[in-house]
Amino acid sequence: MSDWIKFLGTAGARFVVYKQLRASGGIWCHIQERDLIIDPGPGTAYRCHAAKPKLNPEILDAIILTHRHLDHTTEANVMVEAMTRGTFSRRGALFAPADAICRPEPVVFSYLREAVERLGVLHEGGCYSLDGRVGFCTPVRHLHPVETYGLLFDLPYGKIGFIVDTAFFSGLVESYRGADLLVLNLMLFDPPPRPGIQHLDVAGARRLIEGIKPRVTIITHFGMTLLKRNPHLVAQQLQEETGYKVIAARDGMTLDLASLFA
């Protein structure tokens, strides 16, 4: 495979994460000869070394934190230390919103922030590049209790969008329209049971897929209600209702991007 992404975990929400009903290691991307990891949650290092073939965090070129919550950042420090080879090699990039890396309560230790070659602060409408080879944007701030950004990669063969934790709002459709592959954090089956839970449910996912019109959607980051309904069956339901291909991610699943875009 040339370019690929691997799901080191598909857990979403605190109960699924701390019970480890699904793994919570984030997403490893090998894109245009660069390696980066998105949202390294609990167990990322273990999942890297348990993968077949093994993934070596020392070769990482970048770590991206979409927001500061525990299930997205628990092993950020471990991954930065590995990427910088114990801080003895000043290398790699760390991208995160300001509230994840600035005072009063940063999720990445100061000595590790100083060890990376580049520290990028994510903001709405920002665009970023790794050595001019891999570029991504953070088109819109998500609706979530902390500063949160999804990602949109513009690659030679297509666009890949990552819509992470958020409540539905119409701006997501406009911001990610044109994405060929959409990776969608889908935590809830039904609408939130009470105000303040800013996560997608199946109805919101359906509206996004119908509006964005991706060639393929991958649902992941499942909460308890999604697991009880069986993510594979939910993906089938969404595919039937929208007419677009929908796949439920599995722990350890690897996607060959060339085959998806063929």
C-alpha positions as CSV (number, residue, x, y, z in Angstrom):
1,M,0.0,0.0,0.0
2,S,1.1,3.5,-0.7
3,D,-1.1,5.9,1.4
4,W,-3.2,4.4,4.2
5,I,-4.9,5.2,7.5
6,K,-5.1,2.8,10.4
7,F,-7.6,3.0,13.3
8,L,-5.7,2.3,16.5
9,G,-9.0,2.6,18.3
10,T,-12.7,3.3,17.7
11,A,-13.8,4.2,21.2
12,G,-15.8,7.4,21.9
13,A,-17.1,8.8,25.2
14,R,-15.8,8.2,28.7
15,F,-17.6,4.9,29.4
16,V,-16.4,3.1,26.3
17,V,-12.9,4.5,26.8
18,Y,-12.4,3.7,30.5
19,K,-14.0,0.3,30.2
20,Q,-12.0,-0.3,27.0
21,L,-15.0,-1.8,25.2
22,R,-13.2,-0.5,22.1
23,A,-9.6,0.6,21.9
24,S,-8.8,4.3,22.1
25,G,-5.5,4.8,20.3
26,G,-6.4,7.4,17.7
27,I,-5.7,7.2,14.0
28,W,-2.3,6.7,12.3
29,C,-2.0,8.1,8.8
30,H,0.7,7.4,6.3
31,I,0.2,10.0,3.6
32,Q,2.6,11.1,0.9
33,E,5.5,9.4,2.6
34,R,4.8,11.2,5.9
35,D,3.5,9.6,9.1
36,L,1.2,11.3,11.5
37,I,-1.1,10.4,14.3
38,I,-4.4,12.1,15.1
39,D,-5.7,12.1,18.7
40,P,-3.6,9.6,20.6
41,G,-5.9,8.5,23.4
42,P,-5.3,5.9,26.1
43,G,-3.3,2.9,25.0
44,T,-1.8,4.4,21.8
45,A,1.7,3.2,22.5
46,Y,0.5,-0.3,23.1
47,R,-1.7,-0.4,20.0
48,C,1.3,0.8,17.9
49,H,3.5,-2.1,19.1
50,A,0.6,-4.6,18.9
51,A,-0.2,-3.7,15.3
52,K,0.8,-6.0,12.5
53,P,3.1,-4.9,11.2
54,K,4.3,-2.9,14.2
55,L,4.1,0.9,14.0
56,N,7.2,2.7,15.3
57,P,6.3,6.1,16.9
58,E,9.9,7.2,16.5
59,I,9.3,7.7,12.8
60,L,6.3,10.1,13.3
61,D,6.5,13.3,11.4
62,A,3.6,15.0,13.2
63,I,1.0,14.6,16.0
64,I,-2.4,16.4,15.7
65,L,-4.7,17.0,18.6
66,T,-8.1,18.1,17.5
67,H,-9.0,19.1,21.1
68,R,-7.9,18.7,24.7
69,H,-10.3,16.0,26.0
70,L,-8.8,13.0,27.7
71,D,-9.8,10.4,25.1
72,H,-8.0,12.4,22.4
73,T,-4.8,13.4,24.2
74,T,-4.0,10.9,27.0
75,E,-0.8,9.6,25.3
76,A,0.2,12.8,23.5
77,N,3.2,13.2,25.8
78,V,4.2,9.6,25.2
79,M,4.0,10.1,21.4
80,V,5.9,13.4,21.5
81,E,8.7,11.8,23.5
82,A,8.8,8.9,21.1
83,M,8.8,11.2,18.0
84,T,11.7,13.2,19.4
85,R,13.5,10.0,20.5
86,G,13.4,10.8,24.2
87,T,13.8,14.6,23.4
88,F,17.4,13.9,22.2
89,S,16.3,14.7,18.6
90,R,14.5,18.0,18.0
91,R,12.2,16.9,15.3
92,G,8.6,16.5,14.2
93,A,5.6,18.8,14.5
94,L,2.8,19.1,17.1
95,F,-0.5,20.7,16.1
96,A,-3.2,21.5,18.7
97,P,-5.7,24.3,19.6
98,A,-4.4,27.0,21.9
99,D,-6.3,25.8,24.9
100,A,-4.5,22.4,24.7
101,I,-1.0,23.7,24.7
102,C,-1.2,27.0,26.6
103,R,-1.7,27.8,30.2
104,P,-3.3,27.3,32.7
105,E,-3.7,23.6,32.0
106,P,-1.8,22.4,28.9
107,V,-2.2,18.7,28.0
108,V,1.4,18.5,26.6
109,F,4.3,19.1,29.1
110,S,6.5,22.2,28.5
111,Y,9.7,20.2,28.1
112,L,8.0,18.2,25.3
113,R,6.6,21.2,23.6
114,E,10.2,22.6,23.5
115,A,11.5,19.3,22.0
116,V,9.4,19.4,18.8
117,E,10.8,21.2,15.7
118,R,7.5,22.9,15.1
119,L,4.6,23.8,17.3
120,G,1.5,24.7,15.3
121,V,-1.5,26.4,16.9
122,L,-4.8,25.3,15.3
123,H,-7.4,28.0,14.6
124,E,-10.6,28.4,12.5
125,G,-9.7,28.7,8.8
126,G,-6.1,27.8,9.3
127,C,-4.0,25.9,6.8
128,Y,-0.8,23.9,7.6
129,S,1.9,22.0,5.8
130,L,4.4,19.3,6.6
131,D,7.5,20.0,4.5
132,G,5.3,21.3,1.7
133,R,4.3,17.6,1.0
134,V,1.2,17.1,3.2
135,G,-1.2,20.0,3.7
136,F,-4.4,20.2,5.8
137,C,-6.8,22.9,6.9
138,T,-9.1,23.4,9.9
139,P,-12.0,24.9,8.1
140,V,-14.4,25.6,11.0
141,R,-14.5,25.4,14.8
142,H,-16.7,22.6,15.9
143,L,-19.6,22.9,18.5
144,H,-18.0,21.2,21.5
145,P,-17.3,22.3,25.1
146,V,-13.6,23.0,24.4
147,E,-11.8,24.5,21.4
148,T,-12.2,21.7,18.7
149,Y,-11.2,21.5,15.0
150,G,-11.8,18.9,12.4
151,L,-9.3,18.4,9.6
152,L,-9.4,18.5,5.8
153,F,-6.5,17.1,3.8
154,D,-6.2,18.1,0.2
155,L,-4.2,15.3,-1.5
156,P,-3.3,14.7,-5.2
157,Y,-5.9,12.0,-5.5
158,G,-8.7,13.5,-3.4
159,K,-9.8,15.2,-0.2
160,I,-10.0,13.5,3.2
161,G,-12.2,15.1,5.9
162,F,-12.1,14.3,9.6
163,I,-15.2,15.6,11.4
164,V,-14.4,15.0,15.1
165,D,-16.5,15.6,18.2
166,T,-19.2,18.1,17.5
167,A,-22.9,18.8,17.6
168,F,-24.5,19.1,14.1
169,F,-24.6,22.6,12.5
170,S,-25.1,23.5,8.9
171,G,-21.6,25.1,8.7
172,L,-20.1,21.6,8.8
173,V,-21.7,20.8,5.4
174,E,-20.3,23.9,3.8
175,S,-16.9,23.5,5.3
176,Y,-16.4,19.8,4.3
177,R,-18.3,19.8,1.0
178,G,-16.0,18.2,-1.6
179,A,-14.5,15.7,0.7
180,D,-14.1,12.4,-1.1
181,L,-13.5,10.4,2.1
182,L,-15.2,11.5,5.3
183,V,-14.1,10.1,8.7
184,L,-16.9,10.9,11.0
185,N,-17.0,10.7,14.8
186,L,-20.4,9.2,15.6
187,M,-20.9,8.8,19.3
188,L,-24.7,8.7,19.7
189,F,-27.5,6.7,18.1
190,D,-30.4,8.9,19.3
191,P,-30.3,12.6,20.0
192,P,-28.5,13.7,23.2
193,P,-30.6,12.8,26.3
194,R,-29.9,16.2,27.8
195,P,-28.6,19.7,26.8
196,G,-24.9,20.2,26.7
197,I,-23.9,16.9,25.1
198,Q,-22.4,18.2,21.9
199,H,-21.9,15.0,19.8
200,L,-23.3,13.7,16.6
201,D,-26.2,11.3,16.5
202,V,-27.3,9.2,13.5
203,A,-29.7,11.8,12.3
204,G,-26.9,14.4,12.2
205,A,-24.6,12.0,10.5
206,R,-27.2,11.4,7.8
207,R,-27.6,15.1,7.2
208,L,-23.8,15.5,6.9
209,I,-23.4,12.6,4.4
210,E,-26.3,13.9,2.3
211,G,-25.0,17.4,2.3
212,I,-21.2,16.7,1.8
213,K,-21.8,13.8,-0.6
214,P,-18.5,11.9,0.1
215,R,-17.6,8.9,-2.0
216,V,-17.0,6.9,1.2
217,T,-17.8,7.7,4.8
218,I,-16.1,5.9,7.7
219,I,-17.9,6.1,11.1
220,T,-15.9,5.7,14.2
221,H,-15.5,7.0,17.9
222,F,-18.5,5.0,19.1
223,G,-20.3,5.6,22.4
224,M,-22.4,3.1,24.3
225,T,-25.6,3.7,22.4
226,L,-23.9,3.1,19.1
227,L,-22.2,-0.1,20.3
228,K,-25.5,-1.4,21.6
229,R,-27.0,-0.9,18.1
230,N,-24.0,-2.5,16.3
231,P,-21.9,0.0,14.3
232,H,-21.9,-2.3,11.3
233,L,-25.7,-2.3,11.2
234,V,-25.8,1.5,11.7
235,A,-23.4,1.9,8.8
236,Q,-25.7,-0.2,6.6
237,Q,-28.7,1.8,7.6
238,L,-26.9,5.1,6.8
239,Q,-25.8,3.7,3.4
240,E,-29.3,2.6,2.5
241,E,-30.8,6.0,3.6
242,T,-28.2,8.2,1.9
243,G,-27.2,6.2,-1.1
244,Y,-23.5,6.8,-0.3
245,K,-21.1,4.1,0.8
246,V,-20.7,4.0,4.6
247,I,-18.3,1.7,6.6
248,A,-18.0,1.2,10.3
249,A,-14.4,1.3,11.5
250,R,-13.0,-1.6,13.5
251,D,-10.1,-1.5,16.0
252,G,-7.0,-2.2,13.9
253,M,-8.6,-1.6,10.6
254,T,-6.3,-0.3,7.8
255,L,-7.7,1.5,4.8
256,D,-5.7,1.6,1.5
257,L,-6.5,5.0,0.2
258,A,-5.7,4.1,-3.4
259,S,-8.3,1.4,-3.4
260,L,-10.9,3.7,-1.9
261,F,-10.2,6.4,-4.5
262,A,-9.9,4.0,-7.5
